[in-house]
Amino acid sequence: MLNPCDDAFLGRLRADLPEVLWLFHMGLILFWVHDRSPDQIATRLATARTVPLVVKAIGLLDVPELRSLIDDLASLLRDVRALRA
């Protein structure tokens, strides 16, 4: 759960998090489309291993030392979004 200690920072992230999760989902779908392993076992493995990583990454949003990195990533996402419009 996100700590509400810095409402401005977390507010900006809340706006971007749904799209980041959607992009992650689209990446898994693209992986699945090209997966030629029997019964798409590679996709199952990728999903099983990356979903916990995403959950852990969301938990790292509260680490103050990572905020500049997270701000940079969010800024990149906003710039790419603006170019698509």
Secondary structure, DSSP 8 states (H G I E B T S, - for coil): ---TT-HHHHHHHHHHHHHHHHHHHHHHHHHHHT--SGGGHHHHHHHHHHHHHHHHHHHGGG-GGGHHHHHHHHHHHHHHHHHH-
